[in-house]
Amino acid sequence: MRPPLSYIPLLPATTGVVVGILAAYYGLPAWWIAALLVGGITLLCIRGLRPIGGLLLAAALAMGDMLMQSPPQIQELSLPDDAGVYTATVDDVTCNESGQHLNITTRDSAGVRFKAVITVPSLIPEINPGDNVELTAKFTAPRRDD
């Protein structure tokens, strides 16, 4: 004799979480869970079936878990190929024996903004946060050697 499902109240939630983890791991698109949700809501509205509520809960949890587990989309960094003149605002300055280390935010005429850390190998002139600096630089994306 099988026990009734009321003995396992967290079965829909557990099923949803497991399905979401597996769907994110295997890279399945989220539209199939959205279609399951829409179909379940339609059946619930038309037929008034109670077991569909558990299915909807499982599908909603699966979709939420799938979206949480999926890796973030990394925006491709596009940098100019040659050296250019950039105007930047100094956000923070750290001084030590090797010079001044500036955290800057660039302003480009093309609307490209990015943050960078540059080193000025001198303590003169003293640069303060909020100062505007102009620099000639060729930026490259960071890379891993291993």
C-alpha positions as CSV (number, residue, x, y, z in Angstrom):
1,M,0.0,0.0,0.0
2,R,1.4,3.4,-1.1
3,P,1.3,6.3,1.4
4,P,-0.7,9.3,0.2
5,L,1.1,12.4,-1.1
6,S,0.0,14.3,2.0
7,Y,2.7,12.4,3.9
8,I,5.3,14.1,1.7
9,P,4.3,17.8,1.8
10,L,7.6,19.2,0.4
11,L,7.6,16.9,-2.6
12,P,6.6,19.6,-5.1
13,A,9.1,22.1,-3.7
14,T,11.9,19.5,-3.7
15,T,11.0,18.4,-7.2
16,G,11.1,22.0,-8.4
17,V,14.5,22.7,-6.9
18,V,16.0,19.5,-8.3
19,V,14.6,20.2,-11.8
20,G,15.9,23.7,-11.7
21,I,19.4,22.6,-10.7
22,L,19.5,19.9,-13.4
23,A,18.1,22.3,-16.1
24,A,20.7,25.0,-15.3
25,Y,23.5,22.3,-15.2
26,Y,22.5,21.0,-18.6
27,G,21.9,24.4,-20.1
28,L,18.2,23.9,-20.9
29,P,16.3,27.1,-22.0
30,A,13.9,28.7,-19.5
31,W,11.1,28.8,-21.9
32,W,10.1,25.2,-21.4
33,I,9.5,25.8,-17.7
34,A,7.6,29.0,-18.6
35,A,5.4,26.9,-21.0
36,L,4.8,24.4,-18.2
37,L,3.7,27.3,-15.9
38,V,1.4,28.8,-18.5
39,G,-0.1,25.4,-19.2
40,G,-0.6,24.6,-15.5
41,I,-2.2,27.9,-14.9
42,T,-4.5,27.4,-17.9
43,L,-5.5,23.9,-16.6
44,L,-6.0,25.3,-13.1
45,C,-8.3,28.0,-14.4
46,I,-10.3,25.8,-16.7
47,R,-10.6,22.6,-14.7
48,G,-9.9,23.7,-11.2
49,L,-7.6,20.7,-10.6
50,R,-5.9,20.7,-7.2
51,P,-2.9,18.6,-8.1
52,I,-2.0,21.2,-10.7
53,G,-1.2,23.6,-7.8
54,G,1.7,21.4,-6.7
55,L,2.9,21.2,-10.3
56,L,2.8,25.0,-10.6
57,L,4.8,25.3,-7.3
58,A,7.3,22.9,-8.6
59,A,7.6,24.6,-12.0
60,A,7.9,28.1,-10.4
61,L,10.6,26.9,-8.0
62,A,12.4,25.2,-10.9
63,M,12.4,28.3,-13.0
64,G,13.6,30.5,-10.1
65,D,16.3,28.0,-9.2
66,M,17.3,27.7,-12.8
67,L,17.7,31.5,-13.1
68,M,19.8,31.6,-9.9
69,Q,22.0,28.7,-10.9
70,S,22.8,29.9,-14.5
71,P,26.1,31.6,-14.9
72,P,26.1,35.4,-15.4
73,Q,26.5,36.7,-18.9
74,I,29.8,38.4,-19.2
75,Q,29.8,41.4,-21.5
76,E,32.6,41.3,-24.1
77,L,35.2,44.0,-23.5
78,S,35.9,46.1,-26.6
79,L,39.0,48.2,-26.4
80,P,40.6,50.4,-29.1
81,D,43.5,48.7,-31.0
82,D,45.9,51.7,-30.8
83,A,47.0,54.2,-28.2
84,G,44.7,57.1,-27.5
85,V,44.4,60.2,-25.4
86,Y,41.9,59.8,-22.5
87,T,40.5,62.3,-20.1
88,A,39.7,60.7,-16.7
89,T,38.5,61.7,-13.2
90,V,40.5,60.5,-10.3
91,D,38.4,58.5,-7.9
92,D,41.0,57.5,-5.3
93,V,44.8,58.0,-4.7
94,T,47.1,55.7,-2.8
95,C,50.7,56.9,-2.2
96,N,53.7,54.8,-1.3
97,E,57.5,54.7,-2.1
98,S,56.9,53.6,-5.7
99,G,54.7,56.6,-6.5
100,Q,51.0,57.4,-6.7
101,H,48.4,54.7,-7.6
102,L,45.3,56.3,-9.1
103,N,41.9,54.7,-9.5
104,I,40.4,56.6,-12.4
105,T,37.2,56.6,-14.4
106,T,37.7,57.5,-18.1
107,R,35.5,59.7,-20.2
108,D,35.6,59.1,-23.9
109,S,34.1,61.2,-26.6
110,A,32.6,57.9,-28.0
111,G,30.7,57.4,-24.8
112,V,33.0,54.6,-23.6
113,R,33.5,54.7,-19.8
114,F,35.6,52.3,-17.8
115,K,37.6,52.2,-14.6
116,A,41.4,51.7,-14.5
117,V,44.3,51.7,-12.1
118,I,47.4,53.6,-13.2
119,T,50.6,54.3,-11.5
120,V,52.4,57.7,-11.6
121,P,56.1,56.9,-10.6
122,S,56.4,60.2,-8.8
123,L,54.9,62.0,-5.8
124,I,55.1,65.3,-7.5
125,P,52.7,66.8,-8.5
126,E,50.3,65.7,-5.8
127,I,47.2,64.3,-7.3
128,N,43.9,64.3,-5.3
129,P,40.6,62.6,-5.7
130,G,38.3,64.6,-8.0
131,D,41.2,65.9,-10.2
132,N,40.9,65.5,-13.9
133,V,43.9,63.9,-15.7
134,E,44.7,63.4,-19.3
135,L,46.7,60.4,-20.3
136,T,47.9,58.6,-23.4
137,A,47.4,54.9,-23.1
138,K,46.8,51.7,-24.8
139,F,44.5,49.5,-22.8
140,T,44.5,45.7,-23.0
141,A,42.1,43.3,-21.4
142,P,43.5,41.2,-18.5
143,R,44.6,37.7,-19.4
144,R,45.5,34.5,-17.5
145,D,48.8,32.9,-18.4
146,D,47.8,29.5,-17.0
